Amino acid sequence: MAAVVTETGRSITTNRVKTGGGTEPNYVAWGTGAGTAVVGNTALFTEAAETRIAGTSTIVTTTSTNDTYQVVGTMTCAGAGKTITNAGLFDAVTAGNLCVLGNF
């Protein structure tokens, strides 16, 4: 499994840290295509037809106090026999910027 913060995701993060501006990346989506996540990705590998959902974001502790931004969302598969191969975090329910991408 590869998971990356994309180049656009890095820009969104620095903008939010420096100016407090921008849209929070908390929309979850998944895809069915093949690929390996790299920082230059701008889209999922074949985004599935299910609508992106707004996840619930929290700050949690992984190694040191409050070191991880976590978004949890529940999606329901609308198509039988669908194999989910990648997931991402966006800053909008449609279009928007891919901030984090993981393939599995």
N, C-alpha and C positions, 0 to 999 in steps of 0.2 A: 504494500500500500504506500502510495505517495500522497502527501498533503502539503500544500504550499499556500502562503499568503502571496497573492498575485501582485504584479507591479502596481496595478490600479488600487488594490487593497492597501498596499504600503502608502500610496499617496493619500488615500482616504484617512488612514490612521494618523499620518503626520499632520494633515489638515485639522483633524479633530483635536489632536493634542495641542497644536500651536494656536489655533483660532477658536476652538470650540464649535466650529461650524461643520456643515455637511450633514448628510443623512446617515443614520446608524445602519450598518449592514446587518440586518436581522431577518432577511427573507430567505427561507430554505427552499431548495429545489433539488431534483435528482435527474440523472440521465441514464441512458441505456447503451451508449456507444463505447467503443474501446479507445483507450488513450492513456498516457501517463502525464500526470499533473506537472507542469512547469510554470515558473513565475510569469511567463509571457502569455499564458492562456487568458482569453477574454470571454469564454463561454464554456458551458458544459459540453461533454461529448454526447451529442444527440439528446438535448433536453427533452424529458418526457412530457406528455400532454397535461399531466396534473398541474393545477395552478400552484404557483409558489405560495407558501404560507408564511405568515409573520410568526417567527419564533419568539420565545421568551429569553431575554438576555440577562445574564448575571455575571458577576465577577467572582471567581472561585480560586481556591488555593490548590495548585498542583505540586509545586516544590517549595516556593516561598509565599508568604502571605499575599493574597490578591494578585497573583501573577498570571491569571488566565481569564480571558474573555470567553464566555461560553454561551452558545445559543442552542436552545432545545426546541424542536418543533416536531409535530407528529403529522405525517403525510399518509394518505390512504391510497393504495394502488387501485386505479380504475380499470386497468386492463389485466385480464387473466394471462398467466404465463410470462409476465414481464420480468426480465432480469435487470436489476438496478446495479450499475457498475461504477457510478460516480455521483458525488453530491457536492453542492456548492452553497455559498452564502453570498447574497446580493444585497444591494442597497435600495432596491425597488421591487415591487410586485411584478412589474412587467418591464422589459428592457433593463435599464439599470446596469450597474457595474458588478462584475464578478470579483469578490474580495478574497475568498478562500475557496480552494478546490481540492477535493480528495478523490482519488480513484482507488478501487478495491476489487 
